[in-house]
Amino acid sequence: YTFSIVYVPFTFSHLFLLYSLENGLFYVWLVTWATAMSDTAGYFMGKTFGRHKVGFGVSPNKTYEGYILGCFLQMGLVAAFYAVARAYFNVPQYSYPEILVFGFVVYLASILGDLTESLIKRDSGVKDSGSLIPGHGGVLDLLDAMLITIPAAYYYFYIVQELRAI
């Protein structure tokens, strides 16, 4: 209980920091897309090609194939989202390697958020949060992952912008 009083406001407050960047709404959409595609890509790749279980006690059905192939699929979907946004909207200019690294960072953060949320669910005796979105345990699972991916996205883009200023 005490953990959530600090954890949720601290991590979610990064949404305001992300939004405060120039073209902040674009960053919010990008991280939301990247997070949703992390879960979905991993789920579908794991269901389709998964043979070797990772062996996490909190999430026993995860496979190496789901994680690895899901990462590549998610990064491709993030790059496609960026390409469409760049073609039709005024968005910040990044190279595709920068966008692919962003996708990878969000993918890793999403896994951390998913495993953290699974641990919390297991400790509280809850099996699943819902099934509204295919490839997700529910809208709450997406929001739980975003508690980690939003700060990761903010610091990634902040660092990239700072490095460009050097």
Disulfide bonds with the S-S distance in Angstrom:
none
